[in-house]
Amino acid sequence: MALNIGFIGLGNLGSPIAQNLLTSGHTLHIYNRTPLKAVPLAAKGAVVSESIGALAKNSQVVFSIVSDDAALKSICEGDQGLIKNLAPGSIHVSMSTILPGTAKELAEKHEANEQHYLSAPVFGRPEAALAKKLNFVVSGNEKVKEQIKPLFEDAGSIGVWDFGEDPTTANTVKLCGNFLIASAIEAIGESISLASRSGVDAKKMWDMFLKTILSAPIYQSYSNIILQQKFEPASFTARLGVKDLNLVLAQATAADVPMPLAALVKKNMQQLVADGKGETDWSAVATVSSN
C-alpha cells in the first residue's frame, strides 16, 4: 500500500534508501539541511519540504538518518520538530547510530504525544543500499514493527533483525556491530603491513583468507579497499568513525564494561582526523598503525 512517507537526512546512505522508498511507489516528502542534496530526488518525483514541521504534517511515517545524537534531537524537538508536528498514531523510524539512552528519551517523548518511535539502525554501505542488501536492526512496539516491516523491504532490506520491545536494544546492537567493523578494519590494516614488510604478497594472502577463514562480507569489502588504498570518496568518514567509537566507549562506561580495543581504534581514528583526513573513508585508519 502506497503511503505518505517523510524522509530526513540525505547523506551517503540516506539518499539511496530514500530513492528505494520513492521507486517503491510511495509519496516521499524529503527534508535535508543542505537543500542541494534534495535536488536529485526531487527530479524523480519526491516532494521537497521547506521545514521538518511541514514534512511531519504531511507524513504518516517518517524515516530519519542523521549524523549524531544532537542532530536527531534537533529534528525531534522544538516548535518545528517531529514531536510537536506529527499526528497521533504516526511513526518515527530512526535509523541513526546513537546512544541507547537517546533512543529511550526520544521514545518517551514521542509516546507522550501519542506517537510511535521505532529504533532501526542499519548495517550496510551505500552500494549495499542500491543493491537492496541492507540489514536493519529493530526494537520497539511489536504492533508498530509489524506495521512497518513491509517498508523495510521497500527501503532496501535483505534482513530485518528484531531485538524486542525496548527501543534501546537495537542501538546497543548497532554500536557493538560498528565496534566489530572498526576492529576488523584495524586488524586488516595491521596484517597487510606485517605481510608486506615481511616480503609476503599481501593481496595473495588476502585472496587466500577470503576463500578460507575470513569469507565474511566485511572482510571482503574492506580488505579490497585497504589493499587498493581507495579511501576516497568516503562512504563513511573517519570523523563519523570517531563519533561512533565515542558512543561505543560511552555505552561501555555506562555498562561498566572495559573495552581496550575500542579505545585503541579510537586513538588511531583520532590520529587520522588530526592528520587532516577526517573526510576520508574510515577504513583509512588501517594506514595509521603502519606509518
Secondary structure, DSSP 8 states (H G I E B T S, - for coil): ---EEEEE--STTHHHHHHHHHHTT-EEEEE-SSGGGGHHHHHTT-EE-SSHHHHHHT-SEEEE--SSHHHHHHHHSSTTSHHHHS-TT-EEEE-S---HHHHHHHHHHHHHTT-EEEE--EE--HHHHHTT-EEEEEBS-HHHHHHHHHHHHHHTEEEEEE--S-TTHHHHHHHHHHHHHHHHHHHHHHHHHHHHHTT--HHHHHHHHHHTT--SHHHHHHHHHHHHT---S-SSBHHHHHHHHHHHHHHHHHHT---HHHHHHHHHHHHHIIIIITTSBGGGGGGTTT-
